Amino acid sequence: MAKNKPEKPATPKPRAASPPGEWPLPFWLRLTASVALAWHLAAVFLPPLSLQPKSSQLAVVTAQSQFLRWYTDPLYLNGGYSFFSPDPPLGGRLIRYVVYGESGEPIVEGEFPNRRSTSYATQWPRLWYHRHMMLVDQSADLQFYPPDDMSPTGLQRASRRNHELALRCYARHLLRKHHGQRAELKLISHRSLEPEEVQAGLEPTDPSLYRTEFTVVESAEQLGEPLLPTQDETPPLLPMRTAG
Amino acid sequence: MYQSAKQYIQHAWTGWNNFWFTPSDPALVSLLRILVGGMLFYTHLIWSNGLYDFFHPTLGWSGEMLPYTQQGRMGFSYFNYISSDALRWAVHLFNMVVFFCLTIGLCSRTMAVLAWVSALSYAARVTPGAFFGLDKANCMMITYLMLSPCGARYSIDRLWRLHRGAAAEAAGSVMATVATRLIQLHLCVIYLFGGLGKCQGDMWWNGGAVWYSIASYEYRSLDMTWLSNKVSLGPVQFDLLYVVDLLTHGTVFLELFYCVLVWNRWLRPWVVASAVGMHLFIGAAMGMWTFGLIMIFANLAFVGPAPIRRVCDPLARRVKLALVGEKSPAAKATA
């Protein structure tokens, strides 16, 4: 046997439990609360797991089922936390609109989000601006029309169709608000500068960085028809995912 | 084997009870009431600009899409049932009074419940459409504060109780502990999934993510594109894009490991300080001050009541002396 080694192994001392009375609640109440807390923590954890950029069927089926949604939806827990994930956007988007009157003259022009351009009304303060920025960003999230096929082209077509539907909704609101006859909305993408372009002296508002993705035109006559198709024409409804 | 298992379960149960059910000073939740109440007031004050545009049940920006966007969702918003502009304004003004009363701590428990219902209704109506992380954080904070004695300190309620001769020391509360722990754990979940989502991207690996975040013209409030420069450090040219890379990697690691490192008392100050720094950067560079601030408020859950009292009690004492005087016989050195 080596020197300095104890002859008998040390007996581990039991850790003393907290003295009773330090927890004012009775046992049955603590037990009940513990079950409730465990449920709540599961309800906090599972939805973002199901709303990741990539998530498993198990996570989606569990978190997005009515078994959990009766609790998570009303408490606003059924959302993800994938902020700027998986990658931040390579640029921003904005909507420029013109509402025309009866004689075809523009009665109002605007842009959102906008806080700098003096050509249009600005949204201030910053939070108000941000709400309009979200209107533009989240207009791309509508998934009302399912894709005809799952090829990249089919998915792109469906995405474009859904995006146009969202912008039509905005156009209809502008028509009603300004009592116009025709509203034209342009979705404009605005590419962010690369480091080399900053070094080259390119301004962030250079016209070359802006590109009109598509234009939507809505007329006052169309306001009499519903925006969303009727029951017979309704495509299979896809659940909206609020990931970010 | 059985004894070991029994001892393990007993220790785990003791630890669980210590974690959740040990009473704590309500100073923290009281301070959070003021901060979160103020944030709720401001957030919803801004909605005054567009109550019709954003909250009409069938019109406005997204009302016509509501049957689809809300289909299958089990949430509730009373705005889905308010078509009258006058009623909508009345409800909105009532809510502003509620948020104000919550902030100053008048009828705190009642106001907290009303504020909770309101915050959820506003958030549910604009989701999807115009929501973002601020709404999630607001709803999270008010949900947990509602469970706690958030009016126990730094409130009109407390001044009134002192005026009526109540004991100067607010009692420790189990619900204050429960609310604090829920905020702490929810924050861990937020950061964990924030980090996991970023791990699935390319730019959060190659260092470019922070660049595209600060370079986005629509987001930026402070021009940080000078980080594309090279600076001379004596004979060496230092590329500031390395700083961008460092911030990118730092963001991912902070978010991924926050949920583990923040529980260590030696590392906690550094982790919380890093999170506060990250949110200050998001606020300053990307204009999201409201989101940055509410997340900083949430991080205060890891500060604990003692430092809160050291900072807040002197001011609270002055307010109490000015408004209530020394009426409470036990109200000597505490607020």
Interface residues (C-beta under 8 A of the other chain):
Chain A: P14 R15 A17 S18 E22 W23 P24 L25 R30 A33 S34 L37 H40 L41 V44 F45 P48 L49 Q52 P53 K54 Q66 R69 W70 D73 P74 L75 Y76 N78 G79 G80 Y81 S82 F83 F84 S85 P86 D87 P88 P89 L90 G91 G92 R93 L94 P113 P125 R126 L127 W128 Y129 H130 R131 H132 M133 M134 L135 Q138 D141 L142 F144 L165 A166 C169 Y170 R172 H173 R176 K177 H190 S192 L193 E194 P195 E196 V198 Q199 P204 T205 P226 L227 L228 L237 P239 M240 T242 G244
Chain B: Q7 Q10 H11 T14 W16 N17 N18 W20 F21 T22 P23 Y42 T43 I46 N49 G50 D53 F54 L59 G60 W61 S62 G63 E64 M65 P67 Y68 T69 Q71 G72 R73 M74 G75 F76 L120 A123 A124 V126 T127 P128 G129 A130 F131 F132 G133 L134 D135 K136 C139 M140 T143 V174 V178 L182 L185 H186 V189 I190 Y191 F193 G194 L196 G197 K198 Q200 G201 D202 M203 W204 A209 W211 Y212 S213 A215 S216 Y217 E218 Y219 S221 T225 L227 S228 N229 L241 G287 M288 W289 T290
